[in-house]
Amino acid sequence: MENVVQKGWEEIDRKLYKVLIFKDFQEAFAFMVRVAFLAEKSNHHPRWTNEWNKVEIWLSTHDAGDIVTEKDRALSREIDGLLGI
């Protein structure tokens, strides 16, 4: 999967945030499907957007008051693993 990670994870407004730019829409969508399987397995679902080759992800734990918890950090590491980071 060819992709360019614009930035690492940043903590913004009590959420972990990452933006990724892929080769095209198909690569971006394939990545989102892979993340969806990880999210479902851990019962922890991101807020995200996709516009053509760009995917933005926000992670926070709703049950903890919409803040960053270890659950978010664990999922962010798994997402990075998909990217080979």
Secondary structure, DSSP 4 states (H G I P E B T S, - for coil): --EEE-S--EEETTEEEEEEEESSHHHHHHHHHHHHHHHHHHT---EEEEETTEEEEEE-BGGGTSB--HHHHHHHHHHHHHTT-
